[in-house]
């Protein structure tokens, strides 16, 4: 799948976060003797704040990750320390490096590591600190503009919202992120789908037996005003499709009834429905679950919608053709002997008919 610039950056930053965490905060092999040392006490680590420099921040971040204690009080103490480490790099020196994607600076890597650890803490214990970080970041970006060096932190902010979305104040701040012109669409898409997942989970089957209410919520979040915007925002499509897939697992008839209930779906809506229909079937195949006749019919519908939208999608510059890609994956899983690109050939045949 071709990834656009924003998604490539997101993956790159995610990789650096994983690197920081997997090495305890230092992107190089730590001495093996550290693993034999007893876990540090938080009260001892507290005395090392505020950190004087980036490398000391990495060492402290590593020690915070090793410190034991799962109760709310100790988790809250960890949260306060992580915020202190994160804020230590909000400096003119660190901000002097322009935001152009690619490899984050050493100081920015430290911030990514601190935010990743903050994301992993229990929401009940760290909600106050999380809200403070999210609010301050949004206020700063709205003041400085979307090209500021700290723009590279916004994916981590979206991750914070995702991991702590159960907190009502976090959700309120997340809603503000969606309205901010200073944040990228790929950030807004992730925040929007995190809020969507929570809203869908709040509605019971008893209150929505035909899934109509929840499917409408998914459509509202997944579909942007134009096909151009949709094709340049793959994270929103994929994450929304995952929510739909979980909701309709084993309920293909209800999804089909929802789709058939309307004859005038817009192009963005058709694109998302097509992608989601294939996504959910691929999910069942991955879990070695059989596809029902209705599941297969929904994939056939997806191919028809793809054929209808193909001429329009082709004219969108810098587009991620996620529907084409997932159809090829489906072909590969259901017809292993099919040559590469067989999905396109089959669709072309349908178009000619």
PyMOL commands that set and color helices and strands:
alter all, ss='L'
color gray80, all
select helices_A, chain A and resi 5-22+32-36+42-46+54-66+72-87+92-95+106-120+123-144+149-163+168-179+185-202+212-222+227-231+234-247+252-260+267-286+293-314+322-334+342-352
alter helices_A, ss='H'
color red, helices_A
deselect
rebuild
show_as cartoon
